[in-house]
Every structure is written in C-alpha cells, then in structure tokens.
Amino acid sequence: MSTDYVQRLFADRIGGPQFGLKEETYKFEKIRRAKKEALQANPHMKLIDLGVGEPDAMANEAVVKTLAEEAMKPENRMYADNGIIEFKQAAANYMKHVFGVDDLNPDTEITHTIGVKTALALFPAAFINPGDITLMPSPSYPILGTHTEYYGGEVVHLPLLEENSFLPKLDSLDESILKKAKLLYLNYPNNPTGAIATEEFFKEVVQFAKKNQLIVVHDAAYAALVFYDEKPLSFLSVPGAKDVGIELHSLSKSFNMTGWRIGFLAGNWKLIKAFMNVKDNSDSGQFIAIQKAAAYALAHPEITEQIAVKYSRRLDLLVKALQECGFKAERPKGSFFLYTKIPKAIANGPQFQSAEEFSQYLIREHLISSVPWDDAGHYVRFSVTFQAEGVEEEARVIDEIKVRLNSSKFIF
C-alpha cells in the first residue's frame, strides 16, 4: 500500500485526489511565461506591461507618515478584531462627502476588512448552502463565485455585452434560477471593461433584488476613479439599496494602498452583522496603525481626485494611439482599464481565434503585455498603470506602443 496517503485526502473543492496531478495553466501564468520568453528572445527591448492591475505609484506621503507615527504607539499593537471606531467613522464621512450617502451608522452598518478580496471570499460563508445560486457577471473578478462553489453552491453567469453598455440583463434569467439565487454580484466601475453604472440601473437592481429576494454585493473598488465629468456613484445612494445589499470599498486602487490590505463594507446592518460573525472566526483584524492611516486617507478624497487625473490623461493617450493603429477603442469612464475587441488577423500573418492568442502575439512579437478575456466576446484589457515618471515619460511610453503596433497591419 502506498504511503503517500496525502494525495487522496485533498478536498473535492480544490480537485480531490487529482489535485496537483493535472494542473491547468491559467492565463496569468501563461502571460508570465510568455513575458519571460519574450524578454529572453529580445534582450535589447523593454517590456511595456499594460497587464498590471495595480497602481504604479506609492501611497500619498502624508498617509505613509501617519502609518509610521501610529506604528510607533504601543496602544496600536493590539488585535483590532472587527475594527476601530475611528476608521468606521472616517468611512461613514467618506461615504457622505464623496457619494452623498449620509445615513450610515458607523457602529452597525460599516466594518473594516483586510482587503476587499478577503471580504468577497468570506461573505458566501454567511449565506450559501449546497444548491444555492450566486449570480455573477461575466467577465468579472471571480472570488465570490469561487467561494460559492466551495460551499456547494452554483454560479450562474450574466454576460456583459458591449451593446448593453456592459451592464447585465437582469430580465434574461430563468424563473427556476431565480428561485435558488441568493447573491447578486456587481462591480462598477467595472473590471475589466471600465464601464460605469447609472443611477437608473441601480434602481432597477434594487427592484429586481426585492422582487426575487436577493442580496446585492456591490464591489466598488474603483468607485471614486471616474473621469470625463462623471461623478462617483454609490449603489447605496439609490433609495432602497440598503434594504437589499452591501457595498465594498477598497483603498487599494483609489489611494495607491494595494499592499496595505484595507477596505470596508457598508450597508444593511443584518448583512454586516452576519459578515462580522464569519470574520470573527477568520481573522483578528487589520493592524490598527494601518486603519488609522487609512482613516487619514479617507478624510482626504482629493488624493484620489489627483490619481484619477493621471489615469484619465493616460487613457486619452492610449485610446488615441490604439485608434490610430486601427483598434475600435473607446474611452472608459472609470477604473484604469481599457477593454477593446481584438483584431481578426494580421495582414499576411496569423489569424486570432481567441483573445488569448492575440495577447500572446502582442507579448511575443511586440513585448506589450495585456490580459485576454474570452468570456463574452474576444477582448483584451490594457491597464494604464504602467511605470512612467511624469507627463513626458507617459507620452514616450504611449508613442513607443504606437510604433510597435504600427509594425503590424491589423485586420478587424
């Protein structure tokens, strides 16, 4: 009898006894390998990485200084559990001043989280039983769906299509699905499409949730990163939204605090209480000094406004460059992503059956990294969080992108 009994003990949710034996190579690993091979084959060229989904700059200097000062205080060394009142109050004030949501009780309707990713992973534990359904847009950030399946639930995907402004068609769902559905996940401004939601759409979501007795989970990680005279919009600003759901806010993207792992949940007090119960059994809270630095950041939304100006400028440059190369690129109104259809082929060159094929081509032939999405059509996602110091360097990077892409004649 084999002594390697560990292999047969893996849980079914991660593959059971087959775990690790037939591992699939996921697209981000394929991208990483392709970048390494392209750099080895072209040591004289610099990789232009438009695939990175995190800010290229440091957190604001005053925020970092606040962290350093608070980290030196002995009273901040303790477990934070479900968060300090200073952070919750700062979050409530932030929701009021930035989004016009002025009816949040910081004691019962707000709680901190060690990053939004962790919150999305924990939330299904409070609601999903075997056989329950989570409604997920496609494409989208998958964590809520992954953990729904971990608990024996099922994920039903709602395609995000360009002709519908990348908003899910809620009336497309079958009655048999709606009877089993518990959670509806949304994310606006959207990753990867850069689309924004409208107040009318959120009103539709509230009515849909009430009619079908659903919990709405709105991932608002990019909520304050909007451009072109758009105003930040919170799901919770719509009448009745707090009756049916919660909203998750992150300081990662909007305040350049990705590695700090701090965010908050706001909304229906019963949902917040259930989340806190699960959280109590999962972590002991984020370092208090980080929470206090984050509270300082939330009190200074102008930091995000300045960051948004940079991304807006870069997106304008990138859209113009791609359009001049033949792409049907359109300016997104939020996030730092540009989502555009792939070409069908290269003149006298390869044809592309998928976004993954085209993304690999860009890396291999032009040392430009992107992220492919084949979930609802064939698109690539470009991010303007590339490394560049100052306006002149940004323009130089974009010019280089245009030069490289113009060496191929794209057929659309």
C-alpha positions as CSV (number, residue, x, y, z in Angstrom):
1,M,0.0,0.0,0.0
2,S,1.3,3.5,-0.9
3,T,2.5,5.6,2.0
4,D,1.5,8.8,0.1
5,Y,-1.9,9.0,1.6
6,V,-1.9,12.8,1.5
7,Q,-2.8,12.7,-2.2
8,R,-6.2,11.1,-1.5
9,L,-7.1,13.5,1.3
10,F,-7.4,16.7,-0.7
11,A,-10.9,18.2,-0.6
12,D,-13.1,17.9,-3.7
13,R,-13.4,21.7,-3.8
14,I,-9.7,22.0,-4.9
15,G,-9.7,18.9,-7.1
16,G,-9.8,15.9,-4.7
17,P,-7.2,13.1,-5.2
18,Q,-6.3,14.7,-8.6
19,F,-5.1,17.9,-7.1
20,G,-1.7,18.9,-8.4
21,L,-1.6,16.0,-10.9
22,K,-3.2,17.6,-13.9
23,E,-2.9,21.3,-13.1
24,E,-4.2,23.6,-15.8
25,T,-2.0,26.5,-16.8
26,Y,-4.1,29.6,-16.1
27,K,-4.0,32.7,-18.3
28,F,-1.9,34.8,-15.9
29,E,0.7,32.0,-15.6
30,K,0.7,31.8,-19.4
31,I,1.3,35.6,-19.6
32,R,4.1,35.4,-17.1
33,R,5.8,32.6,-19.0
34,A,5.3,34.5,-22.3
35,K,6.8,37.7,-20.9
36,K,9.9,35.8,-19.7
37,E,10.4,34.1,-23.0
38,A,9.9,37.3,-25.0
39,L,12.5,39.2,-22.9
40,Q,15.0,36.4,-23.3
41,A,14.5,36.4,-27.1
42,N,14.6,40.2,-27.3
43,P,17.1,41.4,-24.6
44,H,17.5,44.8,-26.4
45,M,13.8,45.6,-26.0
46,K,11.9,46.8,-22.9
47,L,8.7,45.1,-21.9
48,I,5.7,47.5,-21.8
49,D,3.5,46.0,-19.2
50,L,-0.2,47.0,-19.7
51,G,-1.4,44.0,-17.9
52,V,-0.7,45.0,-14.4
53,G,-3.9,45.6,-12.4
54,E,-2.5,47.7,-9.5
55,P,-1.3,51.2,-9.1
56,D,2.2,52.2,-10.3
57,A,2.8,54.8,-7.6
58,M,3.4,54.9,-3.8
59,A,0.7,55.9,-1.3
60,N,0.4,59.6,-0.5
61,E,3.4,60.8,1.6
62,A,1.1,62.1,4.4
63,V,-0.6,58.7,4.6
64,V,2.7,56.9,4.9
65,K,3.8,59.4,7.5
66,T,0.7,58.7,9.5
67,L,1.3,55.0,9.4
68,A,4.9,55.4,10.6
69,E,3.7,57.6,13.5
70,E,0.9,55.3,14.5
71,A,3.0,52.2,14.3
72,M,5.3,53.6,17.0
73,K,2.4,53.9,19.5
74,P,2.2,51.0,21.9
75,E,-1.6,51.2,22.2
76,N,-1.9,50.3,18.5
77,R,-0.1,46.9,18.8
78,M,-3.2,45.1,20.0
79,Y,-5.7,42.9,18.0
80,A,-8.2,45.0,16.1
81,D,-10.9,42.3,15.7
82,N,-13.8,44.0,13.9
83,G,-12.1,47.4,13.6
84,I,-11.7,50.6,15.4
85,I,-14.4,53.3,15.6
86,E,-12.0,56.0,14.1
87,F,-11.8,54.1,10.9
88,K,-15.5,53.3,10.8
89,Q,-16.4,56.9,11.4
90,A,-13.9,58.0,8.7
91,A,-15.6,55.6,6.3
92,A,-19.0,57.0,7.1
93,N,-17.8,60.5,6.5
94,Y,-16.2,59.4,3.2
95,M,-19.4,57.9,2.0
96,K,-21.3,61.1,2.9
97,H,-18.8,63.6,1.3
98,V,-17.8,61.6,-1.8
99,F,-21.1,59.7,-2.6
100,G,-23.8,61.6,-0.8
101,V,-24.7,58.6,1.4
102,D,-25.4,60.2,4.7
103,D,-27.5,57.6,6.6
104,L,-24.8,55.0,7.5
105,N,-24.4,54.1,11.2
106,P,-20.6,53.5,11.7
107,D,-21.3,51.2,14.7
108,T,-23.7,48.8,12.9
109,E,-23.6,49.5,9.2
110,I,-19.9,49.7,8.5
111,T,-17.0,47.3,9.2
112,H,-13.4,47.1,8.1
113,T,-11.9,44.2,6.1
114,I,-8.4,43.1,5.3
115,G,-8.8,44.0,1.7
116,V,-11.9,43.5,-0.5
117,K,-10.7,40.2,-1.8
118,T,-10.8,38.7,1.7
119,A,-14.3,40.1,2.2
120,L,-15.6,38.6,-1.0
121,A,-14.1,35.3,0.0
122,L,-15.7,35.3,3.4
123,F,-19.2,36.6,2.5
124,P,-20.6,33.4,1.0
125,A,-20.0,31.5,4.2
126,A,-22.8,33.5,5.8
127,F,-25.4,32.7,3.1
128,I,-24.6,29.9,0.7
129,N,-25.8,26.4,1.4
130,P,-25.4,23.5,-1.1
131,G,-27.7,24.1,-4.1
132,D,-27.9,27.9,-3.7
133,I,-27.0,30.1,-6.6
134,T,-24.8,33.2,-6.9
135,L,-25.4,35.4,-10.0
136,M,-22.1,36.7,-11.4
137,P,-21.4,39.0,-14.3
138,S,-19.0,37.6,-17.0
139,P,-16.3,38.6,-17.2
140,S,-15.7,39.6,-13.6
141,Y,-13.5,39.2,-10.5
142,P,-14.1,35.5,-9.6
143,I,-13.6,35.3,-5.8
144,L,-17.2,35.4,-4.7
145,G,-18.1,32.7,-7.2
146,T,-15.1,30.6,-6.3
147,H,-16.2,30.5,-2.6
148,T,-19.8,30.0,-3.5
149,E,-18.7,26.8,-5.2
150,Y,-16.6,25.9,-2.2
151,Y,-19.8,25.8,-0.1
152,G,-21.6,23.6,-2.6
153,G,-23.4,26.5,-4.4
154,E,-23.6,27.1,-8.1
155,V,-22.6,30.1,-10.1
156,V,-24.8,31.4,-13.0
157,H,-23.1,33.9,-15.3
158,L,-24.6,37.0,-16.8
159,P,-22.7,38.1,-19.9
160,L,-21.5,41.7,-20.0
161,L,-22.0,42.8,-23.6
162,E,-20.9,45.9,-25.4
163,E,-24.4,46.5,-26.9
164,N,-25.8,46.7,-23.4
165,S,-23.1,49.1,-22.1
166,F,-21.5,46.2,-20.2
167,L,-24.5,46.0,-17.8
168,P,-26.0,42.6,-17.1
169,K,-29.5,42.0,-18.5
170,L,-31.3,41.0,-15.3
171,D,-34.5,40.1,-17.2
172,S,-32.7,37.3,-19.0
173,L,-32.7,35.0,-16.0
174,D,-35.0,31.9,-15.9
175,E,-37.5,31.7,-13.1
176,S,-36.0,28.3,-12.0
177,I,-32.7,30.0,-11.4
178,L,-34.1,33.0,-9.6
179,K,-35.8,30.7,-7.1
180,K,-32.5,29.3,-6.0
181,A,-30.5,32.5,-6.3
182,K,-29.3,34.3,-3.1
183,L,-26.4,36.6,-4.1
184,L,-26.1,39.0,-7.0
185,Y,-22.6,40.3,-7.5
186,L,-21.9,43.6,-9.3
187,N,-18.8,45.7,-9.8
188,Y,-18.8,49.3,-11.1
189,P,-16.8,51.0,-12.4
190,N,-16.1,47.6,-13.9
191,N,-13.0,45.4,-14.1
192,P,-12.2,44.6,-16.8
193,T,-14.5,46.7,-19.1
194,G,-14.1,50.1,-17.4
195,A,-17.8,50.6,-17.7
196,I,-19.8,52.6,-15.2
197,A,-23.3,52.0,-13.8
198,T,-26.1,54.5,-13.9
199,E,-28.5,55.6,-11.2
200,E,-31.3,54.1,-13.3
201,F,-29.6,50.7,-13.5
202,F,-29.0,50.7,-9.7
203,K,-32.7,51.5,-9.2
204,E,-33.5,48.5,-11.5
205,V,-31.2,46.3,-9.4
206,V,-33.0,47.3,-6.1
207,Q,-36.4,46.5,-7.5
208,F,-35.1,43.2,-9.0
209,A,-33.5,42.2,-5.7
210,K,-36.7,42.9,-3.7
211,K,-38.8,41.1,-6.2
212,N,-36.6,38.0,-6.2
213,Q,-35.4,38.2,-2.6
214,L,-31.7,38.6,-3.5
215,I,-28.8,40.0,-1.6
216,V,-26.8,42.5,-3.7
217,V,-23.0,42.6,-3.2
218,H,-21.6,45.6,-5.0
219,D,-17.8,45.6,-5.3
220,A,-17.0,49.3,-5.5
221,A,-13.2,49.0,-5.6
222,Y,-12.9,51.6,-8.4
223,A,-15.9,53.7,-7.4
224,A,-14.1,57.0,-6.9
225,L,-11.9,56.6,-10.0
226,V,-14.2,58.2,-12.6
227,F,-13.4,60.6,-15.4
228,Y,-14.8,63.0,-18.0
229,D,-17.1,64.9,-15.7
230,E,-18.6,61.7,-14.2
231,K,-19.4,61.9,-10.5
232,P,-18.7,59.0,-8.2
233,L,-21.8,56.9,-7.8
234,S,-22.5,54.5,-4.9
235,F,-25.1,51.8,-5.1
236,L,-26.1,52.8,-1.5
237,S,-27.1,56.3,-2.8
238,V,-30.2,54.7,-4.5
239,P,-33.3,54.6,-2.4
240,G,-33.9,51.1,-1.0
241,A,-30.4,49.9,-1.7
242,K,-29.6,49.5,1.9
243,D,-32.6,47.2,2.3
244,V,-31.1,44.7,-0.1
245,G,-27.4,44.8,-0.1
246,I,-23.9,45.9,0.9
247,E,-21.1,47.8,-0.9
248,L,-17.4,47.0,-0.6
249,H,-14.9,49.8,-0.8
250,S,-11.1,49.4,-1.1
251,L,-8.2,51.8,-0.6
252,S,-6.0,49.8,-2.8
253,K,-6.8,51.4,-6.2
254,S,-8.2,54.7,-5.2
255,F,-5.4,55.6,-2.7
256,N,-2.5,53.6,-4.1
257,M,-2.6,51.3,-1.0
258,T,-2.7,47.9,-2.6
259,G,-0.3,46.1,-0.3
260,W,-1.8,47.7,2.8
261,R,-4.9,45.4,2.6
262,I,-7.5,47.7,4.0
263,G,-11.1,48.4,3.0
264,F,-14.6,48.4,4.4
265,L,-18.1,47.1,3.9
266,A,-21.2,49.3,4.3
267,G,-24.9,48.7,4.0
268,N,-27.6,46.6,5.5
269,W,-26.9,46.0,9.2
270,K,-28.1,42.4,9.2
271,L,-25.7,41.6,6.4
272,I,-22.9,43.4,8.1
273,K,-23.6,41.6,11.3
274,A,-23.5,38.2,9.5
275,F,-20.2,39.1,7.8
276,M,-18.7,40.2,11.1
277,N,-19.7,36.8,12.6
278,V,-17.8,35.0,9.9
279,K,-14.9,37.4,10.0
280,D,-14.6,36.9,13.8
281,N,-13.8,33.3,13.1
282,S,-11.4,34.0,10.3
283,D,-9.1,36.9,11.3
284,S,-8.2,39.2,14.1
285,G,-8.5,42.4,12.2
286,Q,-6.0,44.7,10.3
287,F,-3.1,46.4,12.2
288,I,-4.6,49.4,14.0
289,A,-1.9,51.7,12.6
290,I,-2.9,50.8,9.1
291,Q,-6.6,51.6,10.0
292,K,-5.6,55.0,11.4
293,A,-3.5,55.8,8.3
294,A,-6.5,54.7,6.1
295,A,-8.8,56.9,8.1
296,Y,-6.5,59.8,7.3
297,A,-6.6,58.9,3.6
298,L,-10.4,58.7,3.6
299,A,-10.6,62.2,5.1
300,H,-8.6,63.4,2.0
301,P,-10.5,62.3,-1.1
302,E,-8.6,64.9,-3.1
303,I,-5.8,62.3,-3.1
304,T,-8.0,60.1,-5.3
305,E,-9.0,63.0,-7.5
306,Q,-5.3,63.7,-8.3
307,I,-4.8,60.0,-9.1
308,A,-7.8,60.0,-11.4
309,V,-6.4,62.9,-13.3
310,K,-3.3,60.9,-14.1
311,Y,-5.2,57.9,-15.2
312,S,-7.6,60.0,-17.3
313,R,-4.6,61.6,-19.1
314,R,-3.0,58.3,-19.8
315,L,-6.3,56.7,-21.1
316,D,-6.7,59.6,-23.5
317,L,-3.3,59.0,-24.9
318,L,-3.7,55.2,-25.1
319,V,-7.1,55.4,-26.8
320,K,-5.8,57.8,-29.4
321,A,-2.8,55.6,-30.1
322,L,-4.8,52.4,-30.4
323,Q,-7.4,54.1,-32.7
324,E,-4.5,55.3,-34.9
325,C,-3.5,51.6,-35.2
326,G,-7.0,50.6,-36.2
327,F,-8.5,49.5,-32.9
328,K,-12.1,50.4,-32.1
329,A,-11.0,51.6,-28.7
330,E,-13.4,53.8,-26.7
331,R,-12.5,55.9,-23.6
332,P,-13.7,54.2,-20.4
333,K,-15.5,56.4,-17.9
334,G,-14.0,54.7,-14.8
335,S,-11.2,52.4,-13.4
336,F,-7.8,52.4,-15.0
337,F,-8.6,49.7,-17.6
338,L,-9.2,49.9,-21.4
339,Y,-11.2,47.0,-22.8
340,T,-11.2,46.6,-26.6
341,K,-12.0,44.0,-29.2
342,I,-9.1,42.1,-30.7
343,P,-8.4,42.1,-34.5
344,K,-9.3,39.1,-36.6
345,A,-5.8,38.7,-38.1
346,I,-2.6,40.3,-39.2
347,A,-2.2,41.0,-42.9
348,N,-0.2,38.2,-44.4
349,G,0.1,36.8,-40.9
350,P,-1.7,34.8,-38.2
351,Q,-5.4,34.8,-37.5
352,F,-6.7,35.0,-34.0
353,Q,-9.5,32.7,-32.8
354,S,-9.3,34.0,-29.2
355,A,-8.2,36.9,-27.1
356,E,-5.6,34.6,-25.5
357,E,-4.0,34.0,-28.9
358,F,-3.8,37.7,-29.6
359,S,-2.5,38.6,-26.2
360,Q,0.3,36.0,-26.6
361,Y,1.1,37.5,-30.0
362,L,1.4,41.0,-28.5
363,I,3.9,39.8,-26.0
364,R,5.8,37.6,-28.3
365,E,6.1,40.0,-31.3
366,H,5.9,43.4,-29.7
367,L,6.7,42.9,-26.0
368,I,3.5,44.5,-25.0
369,S,1.6,42.7,-22.2
370,S,-2.2,42.7,-21.9
371,V,-4.8,40.5,-20.3
372,P,-7.1,38.4,-22.5
373,W,-10.8,37.9,-21.9
374,D,-12.8,35.4,-23.9
375,D,-15.8,35.2,-21.5
376,A,-18.3,37.3,-23.5
377,G,-16.6,38.0,-26.9
378,H,-12.9,38.3,-27.6
379,Y,-11.3,41.3,-25.9
380,V,-8.1,42.4,-24.3
381,R,-7.7,44.6,-21.3
382,F,-5.0,47.2,-21.2
383,S,-4.1,48.9,-17.9
384,V,-2.6,52.4,-17.7
385,T,-0.8,51.7,-14.5
386,F,2.5,51.2,-16.5
387,Q,5.7,52.6,-15.0
388,A,6.3,56.2,-16.0
389,E,7.5,59.2,-14.1
390,G,5.8,62.4,-15.3
391,V,3.9,63.5,-18.3
392,E,6.8,63.4,-20.8
393,E,7.6,59.8,-19.8
394,E,4.0,58.8,-20.2
395,A,3.9,60.2,-23.7
396,R,7.1,58.5,-24.6
397,V,5.7,55.1,-23.5
398,I,2.5,55.6,-25.5
399,D,4.5,56.7,-28.5
400,E,6.5,53.5,-28.3
401,I,3.4,51.4,-28.0
402,K,2.1,53.0,-31.3
403,V,5.4,52.5,-33.0
404,R,5.4,48.8,-32.1
405,L,1.8,48.2,-33.0
406,N,2.1,50.0,-36.3
407,S,4.7,47.5,-37.5
408,S,1.7,45.0,-37.8
409,K,-1.2,45.7,-40.1
410,F,-4.2,44.6,-38.1
411,I,-7.4,43.4,-39.8
412,F,-10.6,43.9,-37.9
